[in-house]
Amino acid sequence: MAEVTDTRRNIDWQAAHAAVRGAVDRADGLGLRINVAVVDAAGLPMAFLRMSGAPLHSIGIAEDKAYTAASFGLSTAAWDDVVGDNAALRQGLSQRPRLVMFGGGLPVVVDGECVGGIGVSGGSETEDEECARAGLRAIGLA
C-alpha cells in the first residue's frame, strides 16, 4: 500500500523569531532598515519584523524571498546560475508570482532537509543576504 501521509519537519516559532532577531541585529550594525520574514517548509509565515523606517514595498519582497527560498530549497541569489543564458526561461520565471530571482532569500536547512526560508529586503542584494545569513547564524545554521 502506498503512503498516504508525508512527515515533513518545519522551523519552529522560537527559531523563526530568533532568526528574525539575528537578521535585524546585523542590519542595525550596518545602519540599514530592513524587513525580514521567516516561513516554514510550506512557505507559511512564522515570523516577520519591519524595522522602523524600512521601505514599505520591501515587506512583500522579504516575504516572497523567504517563500522562494523555502519552496525550492535554494538561495534566491542562485537563480542567476540556474537560469544562465536561457532568456526564455528567465523571462518565463520572472512572470511567476512570488518567485524572486535576486539575493536576500536563504533556505533554512537542517540535516539536509529544507525546513523553511528567511527573506530580507531593504538594503542591497549583498546586504540583504548578509542579514539573512546572520539570521541563520543566530539559530546555529550558518
C-alpha positions in Angstrom: 0.0 0.0 0.0 1.2 3.5 -0.8 2.0 6.0 1.9 -0.9 8.4 2.4 0.8 10.9 4.7 4.1 12.8 4.5 6.0 13.7 7.6 7.9 17.0 7.0 9.9 18.9 9.6 9.4 22.7 9.9 11.1 25.5 11.6 9.5 26.2 15.0 8.3 29.6 16.1 11.1 30.1 18.6 13.8 29.6 16.0 11.9 31.7 13.5 11.8 34.6 15.9 15.5 34.2 16.9 16.4 34.2 13.2 14.5 37.5 12.7 16.3 39.0 15.6 19.7 37.9 14.3 18.9 39.5 10.9 17.7 42.8 12.4 20.7 43.0 14.8 23.0 42.7 11.8 21.0 45.3 9.8 21.3 47.6 12.8 25.0 47.2 12.8 25.2 48.0 9.1 22.9 51.1 9.6 20.2 49.5 7.5 16.4 49.4 7.9 15.0 46.1 6.7 12.0 43.9 6.6 12.7 40.3 7.4 10.3 37.3 7.1 10.7 33.6 8.0 8.4 31.0 6.6 8.1 27.2 7.3 8.7 24.5 4.8 5.3 25.1 3.2 6.0 28.8 2.8 3.6 29.8 5.5 4.6 32.8 7.7 6.3 32.0 11.0 7.8 35.4 11.9 8.1 38.9 10.5 9.6 42.2 11.5 9.7 45.6 9.9 12.3 47.9 11.3 11.1 51.5 11.7 11.9 53.3 8.5 12.2 50.2 6.4 10.8 50.6 2.9 7.1 49.6 2.7 7.4 47.9 -0.7 10.1 45.7 0.8 7.6 44.0 3.1 6.2 41.8 0.2 9.7 41.4 -1.3 11.1 40.0 2.0 8.1 37.6 2.3 8.5 36.5 -1.3 12.2 35.9 -0.9 11.6 33.7 2.1 8.8 31.8 0.2 11.0 31.3 -2.8 14.0 30.0 -0.7 11.7 27.6 1.2 9.8 26.3 -1.9 13.0 25.5 -3.8 15.5 24.9 -1.0 17.7 27.3 -2.9 19.0 30.8 -2.2 17.3 33.5 -4.3 20.7 34.7 -5.5 21.4 31.2 -7.0 18.7 31.7 -9.6 21.1 33.6 -11.9 23.3 30.5 -12.2 20.2 28.2 -12.5 18.8 30.2 -15.4 22.1 31.1 -17.0 21.8 32.4 -20.6 18.3 30.9 -21.2 16.4 34.1 -21.9 13.1 32.3 -22.4 13.4 30.6 -19.0 14.5 33.8 -17.3 11.5 35.7 -18.8 9.0 33.0 -18.0 10.2 32.5 -14.4 10.2 36.3 -13.8 6.5 36.3 -14.6 5.7 33.8 -11.8 4.1 35.4 -8.8 6.2 35.4 -5.6 9.3 34.0 -7.3 12.3 36.2 -6.5 15.5 35.7 -8.5 17.8 38.1 -6.7 19.7 38.0 -3.4 18.3 38.2 0.0 16.5 34.9 0.5 18.0 31.7 2.0 16.6 28.3 2.7 16.7 27.1 6.3 18.2 23.7 6.1 18.6 21.2 9.0 20.3 17.8 8.4 19.9 18.3 4.6 16.2 19.0 4.8 14.7 22.4 4.0 12.5 23.3 7.0 11.8 26.9 6.0 13.2 30.1 4.4 14.3 33.6 5.5 14.0 36.6 3.3 15.4 40.1 3.9 14.7 43.3 1.9 15.7 46.9 2.4 19.3 47.0 1.6 21.4 45.9 -1.5 21.2 42.3 -2.5 24.5 41.7 -0.8 23.4 43.4 2.4 20.1 41.6 2.4 21.8 38.3 2.1 24.3 39.2 4.8 21.4 39.9 7.2 19.6 36.7 6.2 22.8 34.8 6.9 23.1 36.4 10.3 19.6 35.2 11.0 20.7 31.7 10.2 23.8 32.1 12.4 21.5 33.2 15.2 19.9 29.7 15.2 23.2 27.8 14.6 22.8 27.1 10.9 25.4 29.2 9.2 
